[in-house]
Amino acid sequence: MMFSGSFYIAKDRDSRPQGDDSHFICEEKQTIGLADGVGGWSSQGIDAGLYARELMNNSLLAILTQPDRQVDPMKVLNEAFRKTKAEGSSTACIMTLQEGHMLHAVNMGGSGFMLIRQGAAIYKSPIQQHTFNFPYQLGNSANSNKPWQAQVIKLELEPGDVIIAGTDGLFDNLSESQILETAATGIEQGLHPEEVAWPVAQQAYHISMDREAVTPFMQASLMAGKRHIGGKQDDITVIVSRILGT
């Protein structure tokens, strides 16, 4: 069983108080998902969060039609993509726990997840991007990507494993070791996943506001020949899932 909880911090902007991220937790189908609307659409007067919210809502509707513990996240993403008509575009990550403790995920763009086992981070999903800060993204424009281009990830899980999923507001500001350090106490104490997600999101927010912080985004910008100093202010979504033995 996958037991999940989340915490969301929207970037402070009066024009889009809901932010650009969206996510869901479907305990009935043992499936979680998150999406990050691409903020560049705001320059065209489009609410960048609309596409992400509609995509996640359609994903949840698609999940509810599938058999328990047999959810196919690629089929879910395909169906949600076909039904999402909002302007804009979004990254997406959908994960489900299938029979035999198999995690089946599809991931497109800069959102993703890491797997923690016995206090160590043993896996981190790779980023999909065309160039620096230009992630793969689903949308209805001619230049957007399609679901078949998403990464398909399958991992065998064990009872006691913990998954920490997030949008790039998390992973651009905190390294894997920082996330692990922040979450460690809550994981060890067996706290509710939401109580583990909260300090992780808060730490990512704190770093995002620090103009002198050394962050993964800053390091990636330097490697790309850019110069971004300090944290990256963004919406921050964190979902924590604990794998139980039954």
Residue pairs with C-beta under 8 A, 6 or more apart in sequence:
1 30
1 97
1 243
1 244
1 245
1 246
2 30
2 32
2 97
2 163
2 241
2 242
2 243
2 244
3 27
3 193
3 241
3 242
3 243
3 244
4 25
4 27
4 32
4 193
4 239
4 240
4 241
4 242
5 25
5 192
5 193
5 194
5 195
5 196
5 197
5 239
5 240
6 23
6 25
6 193
6 194
6 197
6 237
6 238
6 239
6 240
7 194
7 197
7 198
7 200
7 201
7 202
7 237
7 238
8 19
8 21
8 23
8 201
8 235
8 236
8 237
8 238
9 169
9 201
9 202
9 204
9 205
9 235
9 236
10 16
10 17
10 18
10 19
10 21
10 235
11 19
11 20
11 169
11 233
11 234
11 235
13 19
15 42
16 42
16 47
16 48
16 49
18 49
18 53
19 49
19 235
20 36
20 37
20 38
20 39
20 48
20 49
20 52
20 235
21 34
21 35
21 36
21 37
21 49
21 52
21 167
21 169
21 235
21 236
21 237
22 34
22 35
22 37
22 49
22 52
22 53
22 55
22 56
22 57
22 90
22 237
23 32
23 33
23 34
23 35
23 56
23 237
23 239
24 32
24 33
24 34
24 56
24 57
24 59
24 60
25 32
25 239
26 32
26 60
26 63
26 64
28 64
28 68
29 63
29 64
29 66
29 68
29 71
29 96
30 68
30 69
30 71
30 96
30 97
30 98
31 63
31 71
31 73
31 76
31 94
31 95
31 96
31 97
32 94
32 95
32 96
32 165
32 239
32 241
33 56
33 59
33 60
33 76
33 92
33 93
33 94
33 95
34 56
34 92
34 93
34 111
34 165
34 166
34 167
34 237
34 239
35 51
35 52
35 53
35 55
35 56
35 90
35 91
35 92
35 93
35 111
35 167
36 52
36 90
36 91
36 109
36 110
36 111
36 167
36 168
36 169
36 235
36 237
37 47
37 48
37 49
37 50
37 51
37 52
37 53
37 88
37 89
37 90
38 48
38 88
38 89
38 90
38 91
38 135
38 137
38 139
39 48
40 48
41 47
41 48
41 51
41 87
41 88
41 89
42 48
46 87
46 88
47 88
48 88
50 86
50 87
50 88
51 84
51 86
51 87
51 88
51 89
51 90
51 138
51 139
52 88
52 90
53 86
54 84
54 85
54 86
55 80
55 81
55 84
55 90
55 92
55 138
56 80
58 79
58 80
58 83
58 84
59 76
59 77
59 79
59 80
59 92
59 94
61 80
61 83
62 75
62 76
62 79
62 80
63 71
63 76
63 96
66 72
66 75
66 76
69 97
69 98
69 99
70 98
70 99
71 96
71 98
71 104
72 104
73 94
73 95
73 96
73 104
73 105
73 106
74 106
74 147
74 148
74 150
74 152
76 94
77 92
77 94
77 106
77 108
77 138
77 147
77 150
78 147
78 148
81 138
81 146
81 147
84 138
84 140
85 140
86 140
87 140
88 139
89 137
89 138
89 139
89 140
89 141
89 144
90 109
90 137
90 138
90 139
91 108
91 109
91 110
91 111
91 135
91 136
91 137
91 138
91 167
91 168
92 106
92 107
92 108
92 109
92 111
92 138
92 150
93 105
93 106
93 107
93 108
93 111
93 112
93 113
93 125
93 165
94 105
94 106
94 107
95 103
95 104
95 105
95 113
95 163
95 165
95 241
96 103
96 104
96 105
97 103
97 157
97 243
98 104
100 156
101 156
101 157
101 158
101 159
101 243
102 154
102 155
102 156
102 157
103 115
103 153
103 154
103 155
103 156
103 157
103 163
104 152
104 153
104 154
105 113
105 125
105 152
105 153
105 154
105 155
106 147
106 150
106 151
106 152
106 153
107 113
107 125
107 128
107 150
107 151
107 153
108 128
108 135
108 136
108 137
108 138
108 145
108 147
108 149
108 150
108 151
109 127
109 128
109 129
109 135
109 136
109 137
109 168
110 127
110 128
110 129
110 135
110 167
110 168
110 171
110 172
111 165
111 166
111 167
111 168
111 171
111 237
112 124
112 125
112 126
112 127
112 165
112 166
112 171
113 124
113 125
113 163
113 164
113 165
113 166
114 121
114 123
114 124
114 125
114 163
114 164
114 176
114 179
115 121
115 122
115 123
115 124
115 155
115 157
115 161
115 162
115 163
116 122
116 161
116 162
116 163
116 164
116 180
116 183
116 187
117 158
117 160
117 161
117 162
118 160
119 180
119 184
119 187
119 188
120 180
121 176
121 177
121 179
121 180
123 155
124 176
125 151
125 153
126 151
127 135
127 171
128 135
128 136
128 149
128 150
128 151
129 135
129 136
130 136
131 224
132 220
132 221
132 223
132 224
132 226
133 221
133 224
133 226
135 168
136 145
136 149
136 150
137 144
137 145
138 144
138 145
138 146
138 147
139 145
157 243
158 243
159 243
159 244
159 245
160 242
160 243
160 245
161 242
161 243
162 183
162 187
162 196
162 240
162 241
162 242
162 243
163 239
163 240
163 241
163 243
164 179
164 183
164 196
164 197
164 200
164 238
164 239
164 240
165 238
165 239
165 240
165 241
166 200
166 204
166 236
166 237
166 238
166 239
167 234
167 235
167 236
167 237
168 217
168 234
169 204
169 208
169 232
169 234
169 235
169 236
169 237
170 179
170 200
170 201
170 204
170 236
170 237
170 238
171 216
172 215
172 216
172 217
172 232
172 234
173 204
173 205
173 207
173 208
173 213
173 215
173 216
173 217
173 231
173 232
173 234
173 236
174 182
174 200
174 203
174 204
174 207
174 215
174 216
175 215
175 216
178 203
178 207
179 200
182 199
182 200
182 203
183 196
183 199
183 200
183 240
186 195
186 196
186 199
187 196
187 242
193 239
193 240
193 241
193 242
194 240
196 240
197 238
197 239
197 240
200 238
200 240
201 236
201 237
201 238
204 236
204 238
205 236
207 213
207 215
207 231
208 231
208 232
208 233
208 234
208 236
209 231
209 233
210 230
210 231
211 229
211 230
211 231
212 229
212 230
213 230
213 231
215 230
215 231
215 232
217 228
217 231
217 232
218 228
218 229
218 230
218 232
221 227
221 228
